[in-house]
Amino acid sequence: MKKKDELMTVPEILEELRGVSERTFYRWREIGKFPAGFRLPNGDIRLYRSEFEAWLESLRRAA
């Protein structure tokens, strides 16, 4: 059985990034330097952990 992909909240994403401000996170989304994720009906943003990890890996490869 395949494990479900976890949905991350903005605070969880910022916790993982350690030191990146909320403003920087939203700016990265605005300019396309971070996966867009999706917005829930209440306005909260969610991102699948697999997308987040793929994004981090792409940064590692680019370095």
Buried (B, 14 or more C-beta within 10 A) or exposed (E): EEEEEEBBBBEBBBEEBEEBEEEBBEEBBEEEEBBEBEEEEEEEBBBBBEBBEEBEEEEEEEE
